[in-house]
Amino acid sequence: MQEKRKNKRLNTCGETFLAKSDGQKTGVKLVDISLGGMRVLMNECLDPGTILLGELNILPRCAPFYIKGEVSWARPCEDKNSSYGFEIGIKFNKINTIPI
């Protein structure tokens, strides 16, 4: 299978919250992140095109950054031991150091 990603991914772990456009927050576990997007685990299956907002703090001793992204794909979590039900791919539309 040919790699479609344009940016190198950084494996990460940690938990945070993402908010849908209606303001409803949902907890997610970060799997990997790049300049173009990220992969998370969550308990809700979101439709492609769903807009999400988030505050991420993945670099030690650095201020958080804020993202606005769009769900690219969603599928059931492959890890049957995971407490999360779905794996979600998010494409970043905007990244900023101040809240979006």
Secondary structure, 3 states (H helix, E strand, C coil): CCCCCCCCCEECCCEEEEEECCCCEEEEEEEEECCCEEEEEECCCCCCCCEEEEEECCCCCCCCEEEEEEEEEEEECCCCCCCCCEEEEEEEEEEECCCC
